[in-house]
């Protein structure tokens, strides 16, 4: 870098000493050359003169990828504004355009947009950062195809206005640049390539023009880019090429803005090489008047006609020779002149015979064999297919179909239309007859046409007839005579209990102990609880002609038979909790002290690192990490594994390594011991390519926590934890898949080392980030992070253990328990009929189950209002609810045992697989 800055300083000093020169005359014998030397780009010389009144088309291409932060982006804009200060901007002098690019190209303004420098400066200052990818090749392609088009303000190539690209980038392109940059240079565009930071210098050289020392620049950071301003001022503005270079003009050298041109003395014209001079071409310099061709001689010219033409007496114009005027051409139809003779031509529909003079009609049908189904007809220019009478040509123009008269016209048939040879006829459906108009139809009256024998009335059907009876009568089995109707016997009376016929109608009646509801069909039990002030604190239950008070789960009835007191289950039973017993309704749960979590039996406690957890490592294996640091990362992973109790019931661990692709080193299912797992980590191979962190997070989210790869189901409520370790910026987006994982309950830890980007780590880490984000300046300090991570995972397992608390007791639970002062009344009318319910759920009312469940849940009490003892009536509302809760509890226990057996089977499969 120091050598480059010294070189730039000497170049600036040398150019300051140059003085402008007038046009100089050179002797014709000088050797031919142009520009500075053979390596100089053809546009360089056009720029190296004073910027005042300088004509040039300049397009800035700015890297606006996410790797350029806000401060550096502002530095780039300041650099562009500094360059603009010494440019003479205007429609007739220097025109300026600007593109910025990331994953796409954005045209901020084109060469034709602004006419004043102040407008360009204002547009640069209000640019907004794109913050996406790095598609450098795409931006150069856009400049070549669009930015330097005449439609966007570029001046035509014939005007010799220099075309310049100044591109600023800070990263490796994500697409190919060499081919498109070479194509741009070949079209005459001069490219200055400016790299900032860790840019591949060889990539810059594939972009910039030669010589590279004049067109390719690399600075350490964006703050140093300002040092290039004076360098570009020197290159764009200062140089008298006629004085400073061996221009090679044969006669005259004339300075232009940023370049020079050769000129010739009077009577000479400049040759195609732009340096030599040749004598004047009279055919191009005078109005020779030749109609066709002018031919130079030593001191003049003459006119010449092309083949088939003759020169007229004026020696300038030409007349075409008409060979067809001869009567001997012999053409039957038409004679056509050619360059030096004639040819015969036939009219449409005819072809020339072998004698090339006479004609015969063309038979297209025989020549083309078109495949017409019926007939082929010749025309002047071709043929067509034709169908016989009663047929129509199909859309393919060859086959024929019979004409559908029914479809082509309004036939008027009421029911069916049937095609005939040249017309159609109407027909009727079964059970109908055609009327005299031969179009409409009338239904057949079977009752009229036959001796139906119906006692009351006859009704026509589609194909026959049926007998009907009057109201309150029903048809007998003979299908003809009628009998008086029993309303209850019909079965549609709707009575819930019993139906009693009454005259031509019926009434509904209820069983003993029930009364008829307002709908006069359904029944409800006589509700004593609603009829009296029962005084029950929780629940009043009807019992025959009286009632009894009952309490909710977790409560017991007081001595007065009305009020309820909460039970202290922890004191009244041998709970077996190792640390703490907590009452919960009619049961209890066990809890553990800080630093411990509940074991699988729901009573014992174990240290948090022994708890169940599904943990997945997502390890950066990119090239920036290096083999040596990758070994440190493996030691880091091994340290975390050592702190966990690895087993199918406790901690399961999986590991992904990623670079440009993602590789599953092992899944949650693969290992059931820490020894085998650490051996797999030790043998892990370093990938050493790109850094696609987002792709790795996507793989983790979609696969790593599936039951196929060993993750426990969400119903098991086992914590899911991910540790992401990276040392640099991701080449893709990380926020989407990190957010999805967090939303699914995965706890995300982000570990950044060295050049890791803080914003990306914050997007990965769970909230609060100060507890889930860790950073180390280098890999030597990762031991401190390991200790913090182990502590964080332990605390997460403690919290999770609290959420996993489940009742250690065996009593069933209710969905809600009211306070001691909140009474509840159950209305029998709102429950299904006991008789129907008991039939469908008879398994709940077996004698043993009923006795055991009643003894378990309730103690016989006496109400102060009635000394009736509680009976084991299987249709009582409270018994139905109790047995339903018991059934649900038994199903829950069976489900839990099934899950435990499944986990044991998975552990056994893992042992067999890796033995």
Helices and strands as residue ranges (DSSP letters): H 2-16, E 24-25, H 44-47, E 56-63, H 70-85, E 94-101, E 105-109, H 117-125, H 136-142, I 143-147, G 150-152, G 157-159, E 162-169, H 178-186, E 189-196, H 201-207, H 212-215, E 216-219, G 222-228, H 229-237, H 241-244, E 252-256, E 259-263, E 268-270, E 277-279, H 282-285, E 293-296, E 301-304, E 309-311, E 318-320, G 323-325, E 334-337, E 342-345, E 350-352, E 359-361, H 364-368, E 375-378, E 383-386, E 391-393, E 400-402, H 405-408, E 416-419, E 424-427, E 432-434, E 441-443, H 446-449, E 457-460, E 465-468, E 473-475, E 482-484, G 488-490, E 498-502, E 505-509, E 514-516, E 523-525, H 528-531, E 539-543, E 546-550, E 555-557, E 564-566, H 569-572, E 580-584, E 587-591, E 596-598, E 605-607, G 608-610, E 613-620, H 627-642, E 651-658, E 662-666, H 674-682, H 693-699, I 700-704, G 707-709, G 714-716, E 719-726, H 735-743, E 747-753, H 758-764, H 769-772, E 773-776, G 779-781, H 782-803, E 824-825, G 828-830, H 834-840, G 842-845, H 847-857, H 877-913
